Amino acid sequence: MTTETIREAMARLSASIAAEPAKAKAKNLPATARLRGGLQCELTGPYHERFLTDMPPAMGGAAAGPNPGWLLRGALASCTATVIAMRAAKEGIALQTLEVTVETDSDLRGILGMDDGVSARHAVMRMKVKIGAPGVSPEALRELVAWAEAHSPVSCTVKEAPACSLEVEVVKE
């Protein structure tokens, strides 16, 4: 898609929501993970998307796919890159370079259940953006990235931890 195509699509959607603000609220489509054997899970989506996750051999997996923590980092990186590209298109900026890398630190004692005082969470997240656009100042590109990072749904979700609920359905086998 071209910058112009993206800008036009965003303008149409924005106009539609401005005319009917209730359209802005949406229940997002679900993702479902099913254990397929060992530590491999098949992740499926509403449009027949399929993705296999697994853990590395050190954790008992076969590394047949990325692990879920990597998917979280990938979701943050790709969502941020997408919002940067969307904002650039809206502002008429033709990006020549855009790369977003996300790293995290964690303590394996949490996931292994070795110490209940140690969380399994990613303790630190670092995001690095490499960006370039002909004729656009470094300051303008930094402002673009800052705006996009503040409006990336995945970044906002990670930073503003939403309320989470858990429902368990036990199936008789």
C-alpha positions in Angstrom: 0.0 0.0 0.0 1.1 3.5 -0.7 1.3 6.3 1.8 -1.6 8.0 0.0 -3.8 4.8 0.2 -3.1 4.5 3.9 -3.8 8.2 4.5 -7.1 7.9 2.6 -8.2 4.8 4.5 -7.5 6.5 7.8 -9.4 9.6 6.7 -12.5 7.6 5.8 -12.4 5.7 9.0 -11.9 8.9 11.1 -14.7 10.6 9.3 -17.0 7.6 9.9 -16.2 7.6 13.6 -16.5 11.4 13.9 -20.0 11.1 12.4 -20.9 8.2 14.8 -18.6 8.1 17.8 -20.1 4.9 19.1 -18.4 3.1 16.2 -15.0 3.8 17.9 -15.8 1.2 20.6 -15.2 -2.4 19.6 -14.7 -5.8 21.2 -11.6 -7.1 19.6 -11.5 -10.5 17.9 -10.2 -13.4 20.1 -7.1 -15.4 19.8 -7.3 -19.0 20.9 -4.3 -21.3 21.8 -4.7 -25.0 21.9 -2.1 -27.4 23.3 -1.0 -29.7 20.4 1.6 -31.8 22.3 4.6 -31.2 24.5 4.7 -27.4 24.9 3.6 -26.6 21.4 0.4 -24.6 21.1 -1.5 -23.7 17.9 -2.7 -20.1 18.0 -5.7 -19.5 15.8 -7.6 -16.4 14.9 -11.0 -15.5 13.4 -9.8 -15.3 9.8 -8.3 -18.8 9.9 -4.8 -17.5 10.9 -2.7 -20.3 12.4 0.6 -19.9 14.3 2.6 -22.5 16.2 4.4 -21.5 19.5 6.8 -23.6 21.5 9.4 -23.3 24.2 13.1 -23.7 23.7 14.7 -27.1 24.5 16.1 -25.8 27.8 12.5 -25.4 29.0 11.3 -28.8 27.7 10.1 -27.7 24.3 11.3 -28.4 20.8 11.7 -24.8 19.5 9.2 -25.6 16.7 8.0 -22.0 16.9 8.6 -18.8 18.7 7.8 -18.8 22.4 4.9 -16.7 23.8 7.2 -14.1 25.3 8.8 -13.5 21.9 5.3 -13.0 20.5 4.7 -10.3 23.1 7.9 -8.5 22.1 7.0 -9.0 18.4 3.5 -7.7 19.0 4.9 -4.6 20.7 7.5 -4.0 18.0 5.1 -4.6 15.0 2.3 -2.6 16.5 4.6 0.4 17.2 6.1 0.1 13.7 2.5 0.0 12.2 1.4 3.1 14.1 4.6 5.0 13.2 3.9 4.1 9.5 0.2 5.1 9.9 1.1 8.5 11.4 3.8 9.1 8.8 1.3 8.4 6.1 -1.2 10.8 7.7 1.5 13.5 7.8 2.7 12.9 4.3 6.1 11.5 5.4 7.5 8.8 3.1 9.5 6.6 5.3 12.6 5.0 3.8 13.8 3.2 6.9 11.7 1.9 9.8 12.8 -0.9 12.2 11.6 -1.4 15.7 13.3 -3.8 18.1 12.0 -4.8 21.5 14.1 -6.5 24.2 13.1 -7.7 27.7 14.7 -9.0 30.8 13.1 -11.6 33.0 13.9 -14.0 35.8 13.3 -17.7 35.0 12.7 -18.6 38.6 9.2 -17.1 38.1 8.0 -19.3 35.3 9.8 -22.4 36.8 8.0 -21.8 40.2 11.2 -21.8 42.1 10.5 -18.8 44.2 6.9 -17.5 44.7 8.4 -14.0 45.5 9.7 -13.8 41.9 7.3 -12.8 39.2 7.3 -14.5 35.8 6.7 -11.2 34.1 9.1 -9.4 31.8 10.7 -7.0 34.3 12.2 -4.5 31.9 11.3 -3.7 28.3 13.5 -1.7 25.9 12.4 -0.5 22.5 14.7 0.9 19.9 13.5 2.6 16.7 15.6 3.1 13.6 13.9 5.6 11.3 14.7 7.7 8.3 12.8 9.8 5.7 14.3 12.0 3.0 13.9 15.7 3.8 12.5 15.2 7.3 14.4 16.5 10.3 15.6 14.2 13.1 13.4 16.2 15.5 10.3 15.7 13.4 11.0 12.0 13.2 11.6 11.7 17.0 8.2 13.5 17.5 6.6 11.1 15.1 7.9 8.1 16.9 7.0 9.5 20.4 3.4 10.2 19.2 3.1 6.8 17.7 4.5 5.0 20.7 2.0 6.9 22.9 -0.9 5.7 20.6 0.2 2.1 19.9 -2.5 -0.2 21.3 0.0 -2.8 22.3 2.4 -0.3 23.9 -0.5 1.4 25.8 -1.8 -2.0 27.0 1.6 -3.0 28.3 2.1 0.3 30.1 -1.4 0.7 31.3 -2.1 -2.9 32.4 -5.8 -3.4 31.8 -8.1 -5.3 34.2 -7.8 -9.0 33.5 -10.2 -11.7 34.3 -9.9 -15.5 34.3 -12.7 -18.0 33.7 -11.9 -21.7 34.0 -14.1 -24.4 32.4 -13.2 -27.9 33.4 -14.0 -30.5 30.8 -14.7 -34.2 31.8 -12.4 -36.4 29.8 
